[in-house]
Amino acid sequence: MTATDEDFSRHLSRWGTHSAKWDLLAKDLGENAIALSVADMEFVSCPEVREAIADAAALGAYGYTEVFDDFAEAATAWMTRRHGWSCEVEDVHFFPRVVQCVAALVDHVLPRDDRPVRVVTLDPAYSPLLEVCERAGTDLVRVPMRDTAVSASIDWEALEEALADADLLLWTNPHNPTGRIWSVDEQRRLAELLRECRALVLSDDIHCDFERPGGQRYSALARVAKDLWMSGRIVHCASPGKTFNIAGLEATAICVHGPLGADLEAEIGRAHV
Amino acid sequence: MTATDEDFSRHLSRWGTHSAKWDLLAKDLGENAIALSVADMEFVSCPEVREAIADAAALGAYGYTEVFDDFAEAATAWMTRRHGWSCEVEDVHFFPRVVQCVAALVDHVLPRDDRPVRVVTLDPAYSPLLEVCERAGTDLVRVPMRDTAVSASIDWEALEEALADADLLLWTNPHNPTGRIWSVDEQRRLAELLRECRALVLSDDIHCDFERPGGQRYSALARVAKDLWMSGRIVHCASPGKTFNIAGLEATAICVHGPLGADLEAEIGRAHV
């Protein structure tokens, strides 16, 4: 079974499927609404995914499951094959969603006694991640982007200033919500700034499989700045959710090298996610 | 389609299904192991459940879902039909698992400035709930049960003493792990103690559909002590997980009357569960 053109052209109605995008957010707009809110799609996933899910459903018993090595193996194999970069299997940690990883970092891993955790984000940004930081009482510094109506660019001076005393940079690649895929040059410039400070960077790359034909190609920050990856300064977030229209299944590969991985595993146990 | 005797007599192997009970906990015991660890089962769920899950799998798109009123309606209808008691639909709150509700209570809802949250539990108890309390830094008071080798009973004097200054009582009915279903008289006696203190009681009743033929029948504490329910002192936990062998699907109905419901909804948002 392979995906056919028909899979990408046949519209799938998701009304009446407990869909957050349709049954909740588009409810008051009527049945002719075109929902452009949540980033999931109105066509079916690829045959391999549909078959695997149907097989799990056919089992007939639905007891407690566990995450095994095949999750990390699938994640690293995909990253290697598609994007020419991956980490080791042991550097992959399972979280349902990126937001729970950010919560673990700002609620439990990064806090220290002398002052609030300082978080830097480009602005605009995906708001649930910022809400987690605000609820945790962090000092949240927003660096406004330039030219968002055209292609969006970074105010590098403002970013450098913000990073000087930061604990965490929230980075997204492709950028959410502008869709900008950062070039290697831009990420090299970011890496230079990161080498001048001590901030951890969480690179949320869950949309990285979406590249426009002929447009900017995606590169992981960890690939561009291997030294920062090796020193444990980059938390790389990957997920099949957007690519395969399975965001509701909640599986995210949180990748980090070094001792932070053990801290994150402890938080996974603590949060019972 | 209705369940047949065959559904309850045909053994279902769960090896190789990412099962926590088998592929993780029984792994080192070999393929002839009889796993008695996790409370999920080796036969298929009822046809109605299997059909509903197969239908969801057949949809082909697996985007973000939301919990709608049909969840609370199903929970209250079941409790009414099976157990002669239910709450109103608006008093039902969705959590994946009971442990996340306990975490919300001891981490965020109950803490106050002057001293740690005081939690009382019978001993033995389901350890993950106690671990959540310990991690939250609560003052955890264990009241040893009597005669656990025979049928298990409560040391009422010790329980009364422990409750005097308690914020939360962790109650399970049927009791986990002894399996004791508490009689109406026992629960009336508990209610008397609760009226003399101010502790909230979390009644974890997720095994309540399991009654032995001819044995003690189950009654919800909220049914036995309507005044405590109406005053918002009882958090009643119900779930289809054990009954239908769908614990891995993670759906729990947390029922409470009054303003605590809004606090729990805020924590559901905070925890991104």
Chai-1 contact restraints between the chains, C-beta under 6 A:
chainA,res_idxA,chainB,res_idxB,connection_type,confidence,min_distance_angstrom,max_distance_angstrom,comment,restraint_id
A,L12,B,A61,contact,1.0,0.0,6.0,A-B,restraint_1
A,H18,B,T65,contact,1.0,0.0,6.0,A-B,restraint_2
A,A20,B,Y64,contact,1.0,0.0,6.0,A-B,restraint_3
A,A20,B,E66,contact,1.0,0.0,6.0,A-B,restraint_4
A,L24,B,E66,contact,1.0,0.0,6.0,A-B,restraint_5
A,V38,B,Y64,contact,1.0,0.0,6.0,A-B,restraint_6
A,D40,B,G63,contact,1.0,0.0,6.0,A-B,restraint_7
A,D40,B,Y64,contact,1.0,0.0,6.0,A-B,restraint_8
A,V44,B,G60,contact,1.0,0.0,6.0,A-B,restraint_9
A,V44,B,A61,contact,1.0,0.0,6.0,A-B,restraint_10
A,R50,B,G60,contact,1.0,0.0,6.0,A-B,restraint_11
A,I53,B,A57,contact,1.0,0.0,6.0,A-B,restraint_12
A,A54,B,A57,contact,1.0,0.0,6.0,A-B,restraint_13
A,A57,B,I53,contact,1.0,0.0,6.0,A-B,restraint_14
A,A57,B,A54,contact,1.0,0.0,6.0,A-B,restraint_15
A,A57,B,A57,contact,1.0,0.0,6.0,A-B,restraint_16
A,G60,B,V44,contact,1.0,0.0,6.0,A-B,restraint_17
A,G60,B,R50,contact,1.0,0.0,6.0,A-B,restraint_18
A,A61,B,L12,contact,1.0,0.0,6.0,A-B,restraint_19
A,A61,B,V44,contact,1.0,0.0,6.0,A-B,restraint_20
A,A61,B,N245,contact,1.0,0.0,6.0,A-B,restraint_21
A,Y62,B,I246,contact,1.0,0.0,6.0,A-B,restraint_22
A,Y62,B,G248,contact,1.0,0.0,6.0,A-B,restraint_23
A,Y62,B,L249,contact,1.0,0.0,6.0,A-B,restraint_24
A,G63,B,D40,contact,1.0,0.0,6.0,A-B,restraint_25
A,G63,B,A247,contact,1.0,0.0,6.0,A-B,restraint_26
A,G63,B,G248,contact,1.0,0.0,6.0,A-B,restraint_27
A,Y64,B,A20,contact,1.0,0.0,6.0,A-B,restraint_28
A,Y64,B,V38,contact,1.0,0.0,6.0,A-B,restraint_29
A,Y64,B,D40,contact,1.0,0.0,6.0,A-B,restraint_30
A,Y64,B,A247,contact,1.0,0.0,6.0,A-B,restraint_31
A,Y64,B,G248,contact,1.0,0.0,6.0,A-B,restraint_32
A,T65,B,H18,contact,1.0,0.0,6.0,A-B,restraint_33
A,T65,B,G248,contact,1.0,0.0,6.0,A-B,restraint_34
A,E66,B,A20,contact,1.0,0.0,6.0,A-B,restraint_35
A,E66,B,L24,contact,1.0,0.0,6.0,A-B,restraint_36
A,V99,B,H272,contact,1.0,0.0,6.0,A-B,restraint_37
A,Q100,B,H272,contact,1.0,0.0,6.0,A-B,restraint_38
A,N245,B,A61,contact,1.0,0.0,6.0,A-B,restraint_39
A,I246,B,Y62,contact,1.0,0.0,6.0,A-B,restraint_40
A,A247,B,G63,contact,1.0,0.0,6.0,A-B,restraint_41
A,A247,B,Y64,contact,1.0,0.0,6.0,A-B,restraint_42
A,G248,B,Y62,contact,1.0,0.0,6.0,A-B,restraint_43
A,G248,B,G63,contact,1.0,0.0,6.0,A-B,restraint_44
A,G248,B,Y64,contact,1.0,0.0,6.0,A-B,restraint_45
A,G248,B,T65,contact,1.0,0.0,6.0,A-B,restraint_46
A,L249,B,Y62,contact,1.0,0.0,6.0,A-B,restraint_47
A,H272,B,V99,contact,1.0,0.0,6.0,A-B,restraint_48
A,H272,B,Q100,contact,1.0,0.0,6.0,A-B,restraint_49
